[in-house]
Amino acid sequence: MSERMITVIGAGLAGSEAALAAARLGVRVRLFEMRPVKMTPAHRSGNFAELVCSNSLGGEGELQSKGLLQAELRSVGGAIVGAADASKLPAGNALAVERDEFSERVTRAVREHPLIEVLGEEVTAVPEGIAVIASGPLTSDALAADMARLTGSERLSFYDAAAPVIAFDSIDMDVAWRAGRYDQSADYINCPFTKDEYLAFFGALEQARSHTPHDWEKLEFFEGCMPIEEIARRGIDTPRFGPMSPKGLDDPRTGRWPYAVAQLRQEDREGRMWSLVGFQTGLKWGDQKAVVNLIPGLGNAEIVRYGVMHRNTYLNAPLVLESTLQLKADPTKLVAGVLAGTEGYLESAATGWLAGTNAARLALGLPPLTPPAESMLGGLTRYLASANPKGFQPMNVNWALVPELPAEINEKTGKPRKLGKREKRPVMFRRGLNAFMEWAQDEAGLTVTPPPAREEVAAQPEGAEAAGA
């Protein structure tokens, strides 16, 4: 194998980004992807970077932690966020995409790159030489077992779930209405509940039959992708204080917030398919349809894709990874995506970019790097390497991953002045992006292009868009 060649396992978001990042630095890449020769329980096609849960890459703008991570990736020409921008659908303050168009763009970029060779076969053992292992949450048992052997760490697993998708022409728009929260862009369809309707819905949800694990499976749900039936088990009001919150949604018929609301987000460019926001589920399909039909406006809903539950596999990152995403047991092997202990499409792409960049640097005889702590990617990878390994669970990006701003002193009182989120987060955003771009240009030697400013389009707090992956 050439000194300037690396191997990438998996052509999901992390693997595709890793392959393109390495090739961009002039390193040849052998990219292994087992689909469509061997399919997984969650995927539908052989395209790369297929989105199987939500079609959202998270909130945009300077108030959002994912907005900072998007901007960092845009500044270095990240392939995944570039394909997302080109495939974008209206979704308020979220970066939502047309799934098929998005994955087709990524697939073309990978297959047409002259330095990337795609091999359609399953990898069952960690390969020799420099490699990025980005086999994803559905890593095959054989490869996962070999990873466990290499790292000396017991692999962990949790369950992930996708939300049902509804045909638009089966939604009763005499009941539902289009609006964003707090009178922002009308990119969502809202289905309002009265108290009696909500209680009937909740009762059906309680009685519905869920996925039943085999004896060897242990259900460990990640908080950021919790099935609606699991949320309901926490209490009768938990859904309507979570994904079914009516806050900021004035029903045009009453001028008031409903008792609860189910929101739908556009899935395709033509607007023919809409997914239920925050309604990831593992309910059996018959019960799932019965529950969906109790949502006001969805009494005759046609479900074009049912929610499904599937197993995810990830490493106990603090025990096995450096902040460069190299394995402690073998620094020539790097891990990215969900397998590295991240959760979310954008996080997978970002760690794929860093792993691919560092793998290429190793192939070129250069030292691997970690982005600055003020950047969102640097904060995330430092967390993966330093978190408490006891009870470790995959991590989404969030503002707690980066340092707080220095305290401002009130001139009159001499005491620190407390800043609100809307005041301090844009400052943290600009600080992080500037630090990342300076690092990428001066230390990593990359071409950097400042990304265009993203208009802040939503007033709700981070996470209110509910369950964006």
C-alpha positions, 0 to 999 in steps of 0.5 A, spaced: 500 500 500 502 506 498 504 511 503 500 516 501 493 511 501 488 510 507 482 506 508 476 508 510 470 503 512 463 506 511 460 511 506 455 514 511 456 521 513 462 520 517 465 516 512 463 520 505 466 526 509 472 522 511 474 520 504 473 526 501 477 530 506 483 526 505 482 526 497 482 533 498 489 533 501 492 529 495 491 522 499 489 516 495 483 513 499 480 506 498 473 506 501 469 500 503 461 500 503 457 493 504 451 496 501 447 494 497 451 488 497 449 487 504 443 491 507 442 494 514 435 494 517 434 501 517 437 503 510 433 503 503 438 504 498 445 503 496 446 511 496 452 514 500 450 518 506 443 516 506 439 519 512 435 514 516 432 518 522 430 525 521 431 529 515 434 535 519 441 537 520 439 541 526 438 549 527 442 554 524 444 561 526 448 564 531 444 562 537 445 554 535 451 550 537 449 546 531 449 553 527 456 554 529 459 547 527 455 548 520 459 554 519 466 551 521 465 546 516 462 551 511 469 554 512 473 548 510 469 546 504 465 540 508 462 536 503 456 534 507 454 541 509 455 543 502 450 537 499 445 539 505 445 547 503 444 545 495 438 540 497 435 545 503 428 545 504 424 550 508 424 548 515 424 555 519 431 555 523 433 548 521 437 545 516 433 540 513 434 537 506 430 533 501 433 526 503 434 523 496 437 529 493 442 530 498 445 523 498 445 523 491 449 529 491 454 526 496 454 519 492 456 523 486 462 527 489 465 520 492 464 516 486 467 521 481 473 523 485 479 521 481 483 519 488 477 515 491 476 508 489 470 505 492 469 497 494 462 494 495 464 489 500 463 488 507 469 489 512 469 484 518 476 486 521 480 492 522 485 493 516 492 494 516 495 501 515 492 508 516 484 507 516 478 511 518 473 506 521 466 510 520 462 504 519 456 507 523 451 505 528 449 499 524 457 496 524 457 489 523 457 484 529 464 481 526 467 488 525 465 491 532 467 484 535 474 486 532 474 493 534 472 490 541 478 486 541 483 492 538 481 497 544 480 492 549 473 495 551 467 492 551 462 495 546 456 499 548 449 499 544 443 503 544 436 504 540 435 509 535 428 510 532 425 514 526 419 518 525 413 516 521 412 520 514 405 522 512 402 524 505 401 531 505 394 530 501 392 526 507 392 531 512 386 535 514 388 542 513 381 544 515 384 542 522 391 543 521 395 549 520 401 552 517 406 556 522 412 557 525 413 558 533 412 565 535 410 568 528 416 566 525 416 562 518 410 558 516 414 552 515 411 547 519 404 544 519 401 544 526 396 539 529 392 542 535 389 538 541 384 539 546 385 536 553 380 531 551 383 529 544 390 529 548 388 524 553 385 520 548 391 520 544 396 519 550 391 513 553 392 510 546 400 511 546 400 508 553 397 501 550 400 501 544 405 495 543 412 497 542 418 493 539 420 487 544 428 486 545 430 479 544 433 476 550 440 478 548 438 486 547 438 491 552 434 497 551 438 504 552 435 510 549 439 516 547 436 522 550 436 526 543 432 521 539 428 518 544 421 514 542 415 518 543 412 512 547 418 512 551 417 520 553 410 518 554 412 513 560 415 519 564 409 522 565 402 524 562 405 531 561 412 530 558 410 529 551 406 536 551 412 539 555 417 536 550 416 535 542 408 536 543 409 543 546 404 548 544 408 554 546 409 560 541 403 557 536 397 561 536 391 557 533 388 561 528 381 559 530 382 561 537 388 566 537 390 561 543 395 556 544 392 549 544 393 544 549 398 540 545 401 540 538 404 535 533 408 538 528 410 536 521 416 538 517 417 537 510 420 531 507 421 532 500 422 538 495 415 538 492 412 538 499 408 531 498 411 528 504 411 530 511 415 527 518 412 528 525 417 532 529 419 528 535 415 522 534 421 517 533 417 511 534 418 503 535 411 501 535 408 496 531 406 498 525 398 497 526 398 500 533 403 506 530 397 507 525 392 507 530 396 512 534 397 517 529 390 517 526 388 520 533 392 526 532 387 532 530 388 533 522 391 526 521 385 522 522 385 519 515 393 520 514 396 515 509 403 513 512 408 513 507 414 510 511 413 507 518 417 509 524 422 504 525 427 502 531 434 499 530 440 498 534 446 503 534 453 501 536 458 505 539 465 505 543 466 508 550 470 514 547 473 516 553 477 509 554 479 508 547 480 515 543 484 521 543 482 528 541 485 527 534 480 521 534 486 516 533 485 510 537 489 509 543 491 502 542 493 504 535 494 511 533 494 509 525 486 507 526 481 513 527 474 513 528 468 517 526 461 518 527 456 514 531 461 509 533 466 514 536 461 516 541 457 522 537 450 523 536 447 526 530 448 527 522 452 533 523 456 531 528 458 524 524 460 529 518 464 533 522 468 528 526 469 524 519 472 531 516 477 531 522 478 523 522 479 524 514 484 530 515 488 527 520 489 520 517 491 524 510 496 528 515 499 521 518 499 519 510 503 525 509 508 524 515 505 530 518 502 530 526 495 529 527 491 536 530 485 537 534 481 544 533 481 549 538 477 548 544 473 555 543 470 551 536 464 546 536 468 541 533 474 542 538 469 542 544 466 535 541 472 531 540 475 534 547 469 531 550 469 525 547 477 524 549 476 526 556 468 525 559 467 520 564 467 513 561 462 510 567 455 510 563 458 514 557 453 515 552 453 519 545 453 526 545 450 532 541 454 538 540 451 543 545 454 550 548 456 547 554 462 543 550 466 550 549 468 555 554 464 560 557 465 567 555 470 571 560 465 575 565 464 582 564 464 587 570 458 592 572 462 598 572 457 601 578 456 594 582 463 592 581 460 585 580 460 580 574 454 582 569 450 576 567 449 575 560 442 572 557 443 567 551 441 571 546 446 576 548 452 571 549 451 566 544 452 570 538 459 572 541 461 565 542 459 563 535 464 568 532 469 567 537 469 559 535 468 560 528 474 565 528 478 560 532 477 555 528 478 558 521 485 561 524 487 554 526 485 551 519 489 556 515 495 557 520 496 550 523 492 545 518 494 549 512 487 549 509 484 554 504 479 557 508 473 561 506 469 565 511 461 562 510 456 567 509 452 569 515 446 565 516 440 570 518 437 568 525 430 566 523 427 563 530 426 566 537 425 559 540 431 557 545 436 551 542 432 545 541 425 547 541 425 545 533 425 538 537 428 532 535 432 535 529 438 529 528 
